[in-house]
């Protein structure tokens, strides 16, 4: 039987730690660690402060002169910043396990992330939420969760689960659950849909935050959305939209990820008038982006180069998200706060030299300090590897008997246009067949349409990353390769496949729920970049991300046309076409 600490024992243990912190703060005992001669960002005074920073029990005990420590590190000539906080991310978008994600972002100064396990919950339901809680336990990056609000994203989707407020309610008691994640169904909120509003009411009953997702919402509908209790939004792409939400009391998460990049458009918010209610997030970060550009540090670096006051940028990268989510012991360098530090050379170059988590050096400028992966219940591991329930497919399964609508791709965007109808594939006209195959419950549902703008001239591309229900989506120049690509995805237990003439040219195995890999990030990135290159060789336009763009073609909250397991759907007019 596992040992369970008594309440009295817990209080006594914490008391002993507190006594040590106070003794160190007062100067009567040596600190565990002292950053000597530090120049650090003071988020409360909006200035650079100077002095020793003493650490005890993973907390900052004090700042000032003449602290002594068991370990002393000279900070002369360097800048000390509070650890960075990503206000909204889907860890699944990194395509790797949470451990691998942590290993990737620590060198970039990220010490806390707020994740929405929306993707895995759409596949595994509450088991997916539990999986992510266990997979993120005691990582050197503090992972806090917001509970998925829209599983499935819309009633049109066939996902692996349907989660109402009762299904997720017990998770609010977990000490790392901070609230209800992006309320995507803003139409339901504004129209006073009782099933939608009860999720908000339940979160408020637990005194939790509710995050928003309402691109372009305005006027009385926006008033209704915020009045319901939605406190933030990360879907602002214009200053006008953002200010309309700021004026009504919402916090704005300025997003700069892989799929959506809004920093340049929202730079005017990073001024004394507006920045107090702004924070940074990435939303989705793919492997190559993490490896080549970075994480929250990339946003800070970009903002400073664009002329933003460095202290404003640092506060939006740390303090503001911590304050919004009531993580009251992080996001600042002050007594009683977590000893999460990012050490840089200067604001102009912004090279990260060291990263500390709770006073422990986790990145020394060259390598991450090794750490163990959390243990996950075997039944959850087994469950995550058994998420495909779909019959073997043949070319005839993709034969249609009537004209189908054409999704017109827009270069550089995930929105589509209505490009009319087509009766057959025409490679010469860039008219390709696209299909979504239900994979959770073996319903045999296959939605078929056409797509223009993808550029493929031979073969097929398939992936089990298909937002947000993560059925299998495939595009091809012929039905034979489409069937073969889908079957290979199933054989892999999930992944990305580039197929031509029945031959696999590139693939990425994503065996965790069909959306994450168990391999190291570097290996996943190598496989992903090879698969991309193979797709480009088959004609996919270099201006299109072959897999990311394809994955959004099934997301029925984005206009104009989308493809579901039941066919092409007109998002604007809310009807199948």
C-alpha positions as CSV (number, residue, x, y, z in Angstrom):
1,X,0.0,0.0,0.0
2,X,1.3,3.4,-1.0
3,X,2.2,5.7,1.9
4,X,-0.3,8.5,2.5
5,X,1.0,11.5,4.4
6,X,-1.2,12.7,7.2
7,X,-2.4,16.3,7.4
8,X,-0.3,16.9,10.5
9,X,2.7,15.3,8.8
10,X,2.2,17.5,5.8
11,X,2.0,20.7,7.9
12,X,5.1,19.6,9.9
13,X,7.1,19.0,6.7
14,X,6.1,22.3,5.2
15,X,6.9,24.1,8.5
16,X,10.4,22.8,8.5
17,X,10.9,24.1,4.9
18,X,9.4,27.4,5.8
19,X,11.7,27.8,8.9
20,X,14.6,27.2,6.6
21,X,13.4,29.8,4.0
22,X,12.9,32.4,6.7
23,X,16.3,31.7,8.3
24,X,18.0,32.1,4.9
25,X,16.0,35.3,4.1
26,X,17.0,36.9,7.4
27,X,20.7,36.0,6.8
28,X,21.0,33.7,9.8
29,X,21.5,30.6,7.6
30,X,23.3,29.9,4.4
31,X,21.2,29.7,1.3
32,X,21.1,26.6,-0.9
33,X,22.0,28.8,-3.9
34,X,23.0,32.4,-4.3
35,X,23.1,34.2,-7.6
36,X,25.8,36.8,-6.8
37,X,25.9,40.3,-8.2
38,X,22.7,39.8,-10.2
39,X,21.0,42.3,-12.4
40,X,17.4,41.2,-12.6
41,X,14.1,42.3,-14.1
42,X,11.9,43.7,-11.3
43,X,8.3,43.1,-12.7
44,X,6.8,45.2,-9.9
45,X,8.8,48.4,-10.5
46,X,9.3,47.9,-14.2
47,X,13.1,48.4,-13.9
48,X,16.3,46.5,-13.5
49,X,17.3,45.8,-9.9
50,X,20.7,44.7,-8.5
51,X,21.8,42.5,-5.7
52,X,22.3,38.9,-4.6
53,X,19.4,36.4,-5.1
54,X,19.2,33.8,-2.3
55,X,17.4,30.5,-2.9
56,X,16.2,28.0,-0.3
57,X,13.9,25.0,-0.7
58,X,13.3,25.9,-4.3
59,X,12.1,29.4,-3.4
60,X,13.6,32.8,-3.6
61,X,14.3,33.7,0.0
62,X,15.5,37.2,-0.6
63,X,17.4,39.7,-2.7
64,X,20.0,42.1,-1.3
65,X,23.5,42.3,-0.2
66,X,25.9,39.8,1.3
67,X,23.9,36.6,1.1
68,X,26.0,33.5,1.5
69,X,25.2,30.1,-0.1
70,X,26.3,26.5,-0.1
71,X,26.6,27.2,-3.9
72,X,27.4,30.6,-5.2
73,X,27.2,31.6,-8.9
74,X,28.5,34.9,-10.1
75,X,26.0,36.7,-12.4
76,X,28.2,39.6,-13.2
77,X,27.5,40.9,-16.7
78,X,24.4,38.8,-17.1
79,X,20.7,39.4,-16.8
80,X,18.3,37.3,-14.7
81,X,14.7,37.0,-15.8
82,X,11.8,35.1,-14.3
83,X,11.0,31.8,-16.0
84,X,8.8,32.0,-19.0
85,X,5.1,30.9,-19.0
86,X,3.2,29.7,-22.1
87,X,-0.4,30.8,-21.4
88,X,-2.0,28.4,-23.9
89,X,-0.6,25.4,-25.7
90,X,-1.6,22.0,-26.9
91,X,1.3,19.8,-26.0
92,X,0.1,17.3,-28.5
93,X,1.0,19.7,-31.3
94,X,4.7,19.1,-30.7
95,X,4.1,15.5,-31.9
96,X,6.1,14.1,-29.1
97,X,5.6,13.0,-25.5
98,X,5.3,15.5,-22.7
99,X,8.8,14.5,-21.5
100,X,10.3,15.2,-24.9
101,X,8.4,18.5,-25.0
102,X,9.9,19.5,-21.7
103,X,13.3,18.5,-22.8
104,X,12.9,20.8,-25.9
105,X,11.6,23.9,-24.2
106,X,13.8,24.1,-21.1
107,X,16.8,25.4,-23.1
108,X,14.5,28.2,-24.2
109,X,13.7,29.4,-20.7
110,X,10.1,27.9,-20.4
111,X,9.4,26.8,-16.9
112,X,5.6,26.7,-16.8
113,X,3.0,25.9,-19.5
114,X,-0.8,26.0,-19.5
115,X,-1.9,23.2,-21.7
116,X,-5.3,22.2,-23.1
117,X,-5.4,18.4,-23.7
118,X,-8.1,19.0,-26.2
119,X,-6.5,16.9,-28.9
120,X,-6.0,13.7,-26.9
121,X,-9.4,14.1,-25.2
122,X,-11.1,14.1,-28.6
123,X,-9.5,10.7,-29.1
124,X,-9.5,9.1,-25.7
125,X,-12.1,11.1,-23.7
126,X,-11.4,11.4,-20.0
127,X,-8.7,8.7,-20.3
128,X,-6.8,11.2,-22.5
129,X,-7.0,13.9,-19.7
130,X,-5.8,11.4,-17.1
131,X,-3.0,10.3,-19.5
132,X,-1.8,13.9,-19.8
133,X,-2.0,14.5,-16.0
134,X,0.2,11.4,-15.4
135,X,2.5,12.1,-18.3
136,X,3.3,15.6,-17.0
137,X,3.7,14.8,-13.3
138,X,6.9,16.2,-11.7
139,X,8.4,17.3,-15.0
140,X,11.0,20.1,-14.7
141,X,8.6,22.2,-16.7
142,X,5.5,22.8,-14.6
143,X,2.5,21.7,-16.7
144,X,-0.9,23.1,-15.6
145,X,-4.1,21.9,-17.4
146,X,-7.2,23.6,-18.6
147,X,-10.0,21.1,-19.2
148,X,-11.3,20.7,-22.8
149,X,-14.5,22.6,-23.2
150,X,-15.5,21.3,-26.7
151,X,-15.2,17.5,-27.2
152,X,-16.3,17.2,-29.9
153,X,-15.5,20.6,-31.3
154,X,-19.0,20.7,-32.9
155,X,-22.0,18.4,-33.1
156,X,-20.9,17.7,-36.7
157,X,-17.8,15.8,-35.6
158,X,-17.4,12.2,-34.9
159,X,-14.8,12.1,-32.2
160,X,-13.7,9.4,-29.8
161,X,-15.7,10.8,-27.0
162,X,-18.4,13.3,-26.0
163,X,-17.6,15.2,-22.8
164,X,-20.3,17.2,-20.9
165,X,-19.6,19.1,-17.7
166,X,-20.3,16.0,-15.6
167,X,-17.6,14.0,-17.4
168,X,-14.8,16.5,-16.6
169,X,-16.1,17.9,-13.3
170,X,-14.0,15.7,-10.9
171,X,-10.8,16.8,-12.6
172,X,-11.2,20.3,-11.1
173,X,-10.1,18.9,-7.8
174,X,-6.6,18.1,-9.2
175,X,-4.0,20.6,-8.0
176,X,-2.7,21.2,-11.5
177,X,-6.0,21.9,-13.2
178,X,-6.6,25.6,-13.5
179,X,-9.9,25.9,-15.3
180,X,-11.9,25.4,-18.5
181,X,-10.0,25.7,-21.8
182,X,-10.8,27.7,-24.9
183,X,-14.5,27.9,-25.2
184,X,-14.6,27.4,-29.0
185,X,-18.4,27.2,-29.2
186,X,-18.8,31.0,-29.0
187,X,-22.0,30.7,-31.0
188,X,-23.5,28.4,-28.3
189,X,-22.5,30.8,-25.6
190,X,-23.9,33.9,-27.3
191,X,-27.1,32.0,-28.1
192,X,-27.5,30.9,-24.4
193,X,-27.2,27.2,-25.2
194,X,-27.8,25.5,-21.8
195,X,-25.4,22.6,-22.4
196,X,-22.6,25.0,-23.2
197,X,-23.3,27.4,-20.4
198,X,-23.5,24.7,-17.8
199,X,-19.8,23.9,-18.5
200,X,-19.0,27.5,-17.7
201,X,-21.2,27.5,-14.6
202,X,-19.5,24.3,-13.3
203,X,-16.0,25.8,-13.8
204,X,-17.1,28.9,-11.9
205,X,-18.5,26.8,-9.1
206,X,-15.0,25.5,-8.6
207,X,-13.6,29.1,-8.8
208,X,-11.7,28.4,-12.0
209,X,-10.7,30.4,-15.0
210,X,-12.5,30.1,-18.4
211,X,-10.4,30.8,-21.5
212,X,-11.9,32.0,-24.8
213,X,-11.7,31.3,-28.5
214,X,-13.8,33.8,-30.4
215,X,-12.2,35.1,-33.6
216,X,-13.9,38.3,-34.9
217,X,-16.7,38.2,-32.4
218,X,-18.1,41.7,-31.9
219,X,-21.0,43.8,-30.6
220,X,-23.7,42.3,-28.4
221,X,-22.5,38.8,-29.2
222,X,-19.1,39.6,-27.7
223,X,-20.8,41.2,-24.7
224,X,-22.8,38.0,-24.2
225,X,-19.7,35.9,-24.5
226,X,-17.8,37.8,-21.9
227,X,-20.8,38.2,-19.6
228,X,-21.1,34.5,-19.5
229,X,-17.7,34.4,-17.8
230,X,-15.0,34.0,-20.5
231,X,-12.0,35.8,-19.2
232,X,-9.4,35.6,-22.1
233,X,-8.9,35.2,-25.8
234,X,-6.0,34.0,-27.9
235,X,-7.7,34.3,-31.3
236,X,-7.1,38.0,-32.0
237,X,-5.6,38.7,-35.4
238,X,-6.2,42.5,-35.5
239,X,-5.6,45.3,-33.0
240,X,-9.2,46.4,-33.4
241,X,-10.5,42.9,-32.4
242,X,-8.1,42.8,-29.4
243,X,-8.9,46.2,-28.1
244,X,-12.7,45.5,-28.3
245,X,-12.0,42.6,-26.0
246,X,-9.6,44.4,-23.8
247,X,-12.2,47.2,-23.4
248,X,-14.6,44.6,-22.0
249,X,-12.1,43.2,-19.5
250,X,-10.7,40.2,-21.3
251,X,-7.0,39.3,-21.1
252,X,-5.4,38.9,-24.5
253,X,-3.0,36.1,-25.2
254,X,-0.8,37.2,-28.1
255,X,-0.2,34.1,-30.1
256,X,2.9,33.3,-32.1
257,X,2.9,29.6,-32.9
258,X,3.4,27.4,-35.9
259,X,-0.1,27.4,-37.4
260,X,-1.1,31.0,-36.4
261,X,1.2,34.0,-36.0
262,X,-0.3,37.2,-34.6
263,X,2.6,39.0,-33.0
264,X,3.3,41.4,-35.8
265,X,-0.3,42.5,-36.0
266,X,-0.7,42.9,-32.2
267,X,2.6,44.7,-31.5
268,X,0.6,48.0,-30.8
269,X,-0.8,46.3,-27.7
270,X,2.7,46.0,-26.2
271,X,2.6,49.6,-25.0
272,X,2.0,51.1,-21.5
273,X,-1.7,51.7,-22.4
274,X,-2.6,48.0,-23.1
275,X,0.2,45.6,-22.1
276,X,-1.0,45.0,-18.5
277,X,-3.6,42.6,-19.7
278,X,-1.5,40.9,-22.4
279,X,0.5,37.6,-22.2
280,X,2.2,35.3,-24.7
281,X,1.2,31.9,-25.9
282,X,2.1,29.6,-28.8
283,X,-1.1,27.5,-29.1
284,X,0.6,25.0,-31.5
285,X,4.3,24.4,-31.8
286,X,5.6,21.8,-34.3
287,X,9.0,20.1,-33.9
288,X,10.9,22.1,-36.5
289,X,9.7,25.3,-35.0
290,X,10.8,24.3,-31.5
291,X,14.2,23.3,-32.7
292,X,14.9,26.1,-35.1
293,X,13.2,29.1,-33.6
294,X,12.5,28.4,-30.0
295,X,9.5,28.8,-27.8
296,X,8.3,31.8,-25.7
297,X,11.9,33.2,-25.9
298,X,11.3,33.5,-29.7
299,X,8.3,35.8,-29.1
300,X,10.2,37.9,-26.6
301,X,13.2,38.2,-28.9
302,X,11.0,39.2,-31.8
303,X,9.1,41.7,-29.7
304,X,12.3,43.4,-28.5
305,X,13.7,43.6,-32.0
306,X,10.4,45.2,-33.1
307,X,11.0,48.0,-30.6
308,X,9.0,46.8,-27.6
309,X,10.4,47.8,-24.2
310,X,12.3,44.6,-23.0
311,X,10.7,44.8,-19.5
312,X,7.2,44.9,-21.1
313,X,8.1,41.8,-23.2
314,X,9.5,39.9,-20.2
315,X,6.4,40.7,-18.1
316,X,4.1,39.4,-20.9
317,X,6.3,36.3,-21.1
318,X,6.1,35.5,-17.4
319,X,4.3,37.7,-14.8
320,X,1.1,38.4,-16.6
321,X,0.2,34.8,-17.3
322,X,1.1,33.7,-13.8
323,X,-1.1,36.5,-12.4
324,X,-4.0,35.6,-14.7
325,X,-4.0,32.0,-13.7
326,X,-3.5,32.8,-10.0
327,X,-0.1,31.1,-10.0
328,X,0.9,33.5,-7.3
329,X,4.4,32.2,-6.6
330,X,5.9,32.5,-10.1
331,X,6.5,35.0,-12.8
332,X,8.6,37.3,-10.7
333,X,11.9,37.6,-8.9
334,X,10.8,38.3,-5.3
335,X,10.8,36.7,-1.9
336,X,8.6,33.6,-1.7
337,X,8.4,33.1,-5.5
338,X,9.7,30.0,-7.2
339,X,13.3,30.1,-8.1
340,X,12.6,29.8,-11.8
341,X,15.3,31.8,-13.6
342,X,16.3,32.5,-17.2
343,X,19.9,33.8,-17.5
344,X,20.6,35.8,-20.7
345,X,23.6,37.8,-22.0
346,X,21.7,40.9,-22.9
347,X,18.4,42.1,-24.3
348,X,19.7,42.8,-27.8
349,X,21.1,39.3,-28.5
350,X,19.0,37.5,-26.0
351,X,21.1,34.4,-25.9
352,X,19.9,32.0,-23.1
353,X,22.9,31.0,-21.1
354,X,21.3,29.1,-18.2
355,X,17.9,28.0,-17.0
356,X,17.0,27.2,-13.3
357,X,13.8,25.4,-12.2
358,X,13.1,25.7,-8.4
359,X,16.7,26.6,-7.9
360,X,18.1,23.6,-9.8
361,X,20.2,24.2,-12.8
362,X,18.3,22.5,-15.7
363,X,20.2,24.0,-18.6
364,X,23.9,24.9,-18.5
365,X,24.1,26.5,-22.0
366,X,24.9,23.2,-23.6
367,X,22.7,20.4,-22.4
368,X,19.6,19.8,-20.3
369,X,20.1,18.1,-17.0
370,X,18.7,14.5,-17.4
371,X,15.4,13.7,-15.8
372,X,13.1,10.7,-15.7
373,X,9.8,10.3,-17.5
374,X,6.8,10.1,-15.2
375,X,5.2,6.7,-14.8
376,X,1.9,6.2,-16.5
377,X,-0.7,3.6,-15.6
378,X,-0.2,0.6,-17.9
379,X,-3.9,0.5,-18.8
380,X,-3.7,4.1,-20.0
381,X,-0.6,3.3,-22.1
382,X,-2.4,0.4,-23.6
383,X,-5.5,2.5,-24.3
384,X,-3.4,5.2,-26.0
385,X,-2.0,2.5,-28.4
386,X,-5.4,1.1,-29.3
387,X,-7.3,4.1,-30.7
388,X,-7.8,2.9,-34.3
389,X,-11.0,1.0,-35.1
390,X,-11.3,1.1,-38.9
391,X,-11.7,-1.5,-41.5
392,X,-9.1,-2.2,-44.2
393,X,-9.9,0.1,-47.1
394,X,-9.8,-0.4,-50.9
395,X,-9.8,2.0,-53.8
396,X,-13.5,1.4,-54.4
397,X,-14.3,2.9,-50.9
398,X,-13.2,6.3,-52.3
399,X,-15.3,6.2,-55.5
400,X,-18.2,8.7,-55.5
401,X,-21.3,8.6,-57.6
402,X,-22.1,12.3,-57.9
403,X,-20.3,15.7,-58.1
404,X,-18.8,16.9,-54.9
405,X,-17.9,20.4,-53.6
406,X,-14.4,21.7,-54.0
407,X,-12.5,23.2,-51.0
408,X,-10.5,26.1,-52.4
409,X,-7.2,26.5,-50.4
410,X,-6.0,30.0,-49.6
411,X,-2.1,30.4,-49.7
412,X,-0.7,30.9,-46.3
413,X,-4.1,30.5,-44.6
414,X,-6.2,27.7,-43.1
415,X,-9.5,29.3,-44.3
416,X,-10.9,28.0,-47.6
417,X,-13.2,29.2,-50.3
418,X,-16.1,27.6,-52.1
419,X,-14.5,26.6,-55.4
420,X,-17.6,25.0,-56.9
421,X,-18.1,21.3,-57.8
422,X,-16.1,18.6,-59.4
423,X,-17.0,15.1,-60.8
424,X,-13.5,13.6,-60.9
425,X,-9.8,14.2,-60.1
426,X,-8.0,16.5,-62.5
427,X,-4.3,16.8,-61.8
428,X,-3.9,19.2,-64.6
429,X,-6.4,21.6,-63.0
430,X,-5.1,20.8,-59.4
431,X,-8.4,19.2,-58.5
432,X,-7.6,16.4,-56.1
433,X,-9.8,14.1,-54.1
434,X,-9.9,14.5,-50.3
435,X,-11.5,12.2,-47.8
436,X,-12.1,11.9,-44.0
437,X,-12.3,8.4,-42.6
438,X,-13.9,7.9,-39.2
439,X,-11.4,5.9,-37.1
440,X,-12.7,5.8,-33.5
441,X,-15.8,3.5,-33.6
442,X,-15.6,1.7,-37.0
443,X,-18.7,3.4,-38.3
444,X,-17.4,3.0,-41.9
445,X,-18.2,6.7,-42.4
446,X,-16.1,8.2,-45.2
447,X,-16.7,11.8,-46.2
448,X,-15.5,12.6,-49.8
449,X,-14.9,15.9,-51.5
450,X,-12.4,17.7,-53.7
451,X,-9.7,20.2,-53.0
452,X,-7.9,22.8,-55.1
453,X,-4.6,24.5,-54.3
454,X,-2.8,21.6,-52.6
455,X,-0.6,20.9,-55.7
456,X,0.0,17.2,-55.5
457,X,0.7,15.7,-58.9
458,X,1.2,12.0,-58.0
459,X,0.4,9.7,-55.1
460,X,-1.4,10.5,-51.8
461,X,-0.8,12.0,-48.4
462,X,-2.6,10.8,-45.2
463,X,-2.5,11.8,-41.6
464,X,-4.3,10.9,-38.3
465,X,-3.8,14.5,-37.1
466,X,-7.1,15.9,-38.3
467,X,-8.5,18.7,-36.1
468,X,-10.2,18.4,-33.9
469,X,-11.6,14.9,-33.9
470,X,-8.5,13.3,-35.3
471,X,-10.1,11.0,-37.8
472,X,-7.9,10.1,-40.7
473,X,-7.7,12.7,-43.5
474,X,-6.2,11.9,-46.9
475,X,-5.7,13.7,-50.2
476,X,-4.7,12.0,-53.4
477,X,-4.4,11.9,-57.2
478,X,-5.8,8.4,-57.3
479,X,-8.0,6.2,-55.1
480,X,-5.5,3.3,-55.0
481,X,-2.8,5.4,-53.3
482,X,-5.4,7.0,-51.0
483,X,-6.5,3.6,-49.7
484,X,-2.9,2.4,-49.3
485,X,-1.9,5.6,-47.4
486,X,-4.8,5.3,-45.0
487,X,-4.1,1.6,-44.4
488,X,-0.5,2.4,-43.6
489,X,-1.5,5.0,-41.1
490,X,-3.7,2.4,-39.3
491,X,-0.8,-0.1,-39.4
492,X,1.5,2.4,-37.7
493,X,-1.1,3.0,-35.0
494,X,-1.2,6.5,-36.2
495,X,1.0,8.9,-38.1
496,X,1.7,10.7,-41.3
497,X,2.3,8.9,-44.6
498,X,3.4,10.0,-48.1
499,X,2.5,7.3,-50.7
500,X,3.1,7.0,-54.4
501,X,2.4,4.0,-56.6
502,X,1.7,1.8,-53.5
503,X,5.2,2.7,-52.1
504,X,5.8,4.6,-48.8
505,X,8.1,7.5,-49.5
506,X,8.0,9.1,-46.1
507,X,6.2,8.4,-42.8
508,X,6.1,9.6,-39.2
509,X,4.8,7.1,-36.6
510,X,2.5,8.7,-34.0
511,X,1.6,5.7,-31.8
512,X,0.3,7.7,-28.8
513,X,-3.4,8.2,-29.6
514,X,-2.4,8.7,-33.2
515,X,-1.2,12.2,-32.5
516,X,2.1,11.9,-30.6
517,X,5.3,9.9,-31.0
518,X,7.3,8.0,-28.4
519,X,10.5,8.9,-30.2
520,X,12.9,11.7,-29.3
521,X,12.1,15.1,-30.8
522,X,15.1,15.2,-33.1
523,X,14.1,11.9,-34.6
524,X,10.5,12.9,-35.1
525,X,11.6,16.1,-36.7
526,X,13.9,14.3,-39.1
527,X,11.2,11.9,-40.1
528,X,8.7,14.8,-40.4
529,X,11.0,16.9,-42.6
530,X,11.8,14.0,-44.8
531,X,8.1,13.3,-45.3
532,X,7.5,17.0,-46.1
533,X,10.3,16.9,-48.7
534,X,8.8,13.8,-50.3
535,X,5.4,15.5,-50.4
536,X,7.0,18.5,-52.1
537,X,8.7,16.2,-54.7
538,X,5.2,14.9,-55.5
539,X,4.1,18.4,-56.4
540,X,2.8,19.9,-53.1
541,X,3.3,23.6,-53.3
542,X,6.3,24.9,-51.2
543,X,3.9,27.5,-49.8
544,X,1.8,24.8,-48.2
545,X,2.7,22.8,-45.1
546,X,1.7,19.4,-46.5
547,X,0.4,18.0,-43.2
548,X,-0.5,20.9,-41.0
549,X,-2.6,22.6,-43.6
550,X,-4.3,19.3,-44.5
551,X,-5.0,18.6,-40.8
552,X,-7.2,21.8,-40.6
553,X,-9.4,20.9,-43.6
554,X,-11.6,19.0,-41.2
555,X,-12.1,21.7,-38.6
556,X,-15.7,22.7,-38.9
557,X,-15.4,26.0,-37.0
558,X,-13.3,27.7,-39.7
559,X,-15.0,28.9,-42.9
560,X,-15.7,28.5,-45.7
561,X,-15.9,24.8,-46.6
562,X,-14.7,21.9,-44.5
563,X,-14.8,18.1,-44.8
564,X,-16.3,15.8,-42.2
565,X,-16.9,12.1,-42.1
566,X,-20.3,12.8,-43.6
567,X,-19.2,15.0,-46.5
568,X,-18.4,18.7,-47.3
569,X,-19.9,21.2,-44.9
570,X,-20.5,24.9,-45.6
571,X,-19.5,26.6,-42.3
572,X,-21.1,30.0,-43.1
573,X,-24.5,28.6,-44.1
574,X,-24.3,25.7,-41.7
575,X,-25.3,23.0,-44.2
576,X,-23.8,20.1,-46.1
577,X,-23.1,20.8,-49.8
